[in-house]
Amino acid sequence: MKSGDILKDLCGVIDYDLDDQEVSFVDDSFPRTAISEILGGLSYSSSFIEQAIERAKRREISHVHWALAQFDFAYDPRRVHGSAAVDPLFLGVFSWNDSEDDE
């Protein structure tokens, strides 16, 4: 993964809060890893991981290099500015909650 602004540079998004963004990966070499492990590394993932993995299965995605979560934002690929890159792949918008913080 190249450094830079992923949503702005690759996805055509211009207005979001960078403080609400999180990236998950195994290590700096970005090996292909089971999507469940990558998504499980994201904050609050217990509240959305089942839906996200199901969506990935429908798209025949089982392994990824990394994942980006933009919390409190509903990305809509039809509203991008310019053209969105083929990679990264937009998996979807998922509801999340911080109930795991209570445990």
C-alpha positions as CSV (number, residue, x, y, z in Angstrom):
1,M,0.0,0.0,0.0
2,K,1.4,3.4,-1.0
3,S,1.3,6.1,1.6
4,G,-1.0,9.0,0.9
5,D,-4.7,9.8,1.2
6,I,-6.4,6.6,0.2
7,L,-10.0,7.9,0.1
8,K,-9.0,11.2,-1.7
9,D,-6.4,9.8,-4.1
10,L,-8.0,6.4,-4.9
11,C,-11.7,6.7,-4.2
12,G,-12.6,10.2,-5.2
13,V,-13.8,11.2,-1.7
14,I,-13.1,14.8,-0.7
15,D,-15.0,15.4,2.5
16,Y,-14.5,13.1,5.5
17,D,-12.9,13.2,9.0
18,L,-9.4,11.6,8.9
19,D,-9.6,11.1,12.7
20,D,-12.4,8.5,12.0
21,Q,-10.3,6.5,9.7
22,E,-8.5,3.2,10.5
23,V,-6.4,0.8,8.4
24,S,-5.8,-2.8,9.3
25,F,-3.0,-5.0,8.0
26,V,-0.7,-7.8,9.3
27,D,2.7,-6.2,8.8
28,D,4.5,-3.6,6.6
29,S,5.0,-6.2,3.8
30,F,1.1,-6.4,3.4
31,P,0.9,-10.2,2.8
32,R,-2.5,-11.6,1.6
33,T,-4.3,-12.6,4.7
34,A,-7.7,-14.1,5.5
35,I,-10.2,-11.3,5.4
36,S,-11.5,-12.3,8.8
37,E,-8.1,-11.6,10.4
38,I,-7.8,-8.3,8.6
39,L,-11.3,-7.1,9.5
40,G,-10.9,-8.4,13.0
41,G,-8.1,-5.9,13.5
42,L,-10.4,-3.0,13.1
43,S,-12.0,-1.2,16.1
44,Y,-15.6,-2.2,16.8
45,S,-15.3,-5.1,14.3
46,S,-17.3,-7.4,16.5
47,S,-20.4,-5.4,15.6
48,F,-20.0,-5.6,11.8
49,I,-17.6,-8.4,10.9
50,E,-20.2,-11.0,10.1
51,Q,-22.0,-8.8,7.6
52,A,-18.7,-7.7,6.1
53,I,-17.4,-11.3,5.7
54,E,-20.7,-12.3,4.2
55,R,-20.5,-9.5,1.6
56,A,-17.0,-10.5,0.8
57,K,-18.0,-14.1,0.3
58,R,-20.7,-13.0,-2.2
59,R,-18.0,-11.2,-4.1
60,E,-15.6,-14.2,-3.8
61,I,-13.1,-12.4,-1.6
62,S,-11.4,-14.5,1.0
63,H,-8.0,-12.9,1.3
64,V,-6.9,-9.3,1.3
65,H,-3.7,-7.3,1.8
66,W,-5.3,-4.6,4.0
67,A,-8.6,-2.9,4.9
68,L,-9.6,0.7,5.5
69,A,-12.6,1.6,7.7
70,Q,-14.0,5.1,7.6
71,F,-16.3,5.3,10.6
72,D,-19.3,7.7,10.6
73,F,-19.3,8.0,6.8
74,A,-21.4,6.3,4.1
75,Y,-19.3,6.1,1.0
76,D,-21.3,6.1,-2.2
77,P,-19.2,5.2,-5.3
78,R,-21.7,6.9,-7.5
79,R,-20.8,10.3,-5.9
80,V,-17.1,10.2,-6.3
81,H,-15.2,13.2,-7.8
82,G,-13.3,12.1,-10.8
83,S,-12.9,8.3,-11.3
84,A,-12.4,5.8,-8.5
85,A,-9.5,3.4,-8.8
86,V,-10.2,-0.3,-9.4
87,D,-8.3,-1.1,-6.2
88,P,-9.1,-0.6,-3.4
89,L,-12.4,-2.4,-3.7
90,F,-15.4,-0.9,-1.9
91,L,-17.0,-3.7,0.2
92,G,-19.9,-1.8,1.7
93,V,-21.3,0.4,4.4
94,F,-21.9,-1.4,7.7
95,S,-23.5,-0.3,11.0
96,W,-21.2,-0.4,13.9
97,N,-21.3,0.2,17.6
98,D,-18.9,0.4,20.5
99,S,-20.5,-2.2,22.7
100,E,-17.2,-4.1,22.8
101,D,-15.8,-1.2,24.8
102,D,-18.2,-2.2,27.6
103,E,-16.6,-5.7,27.9
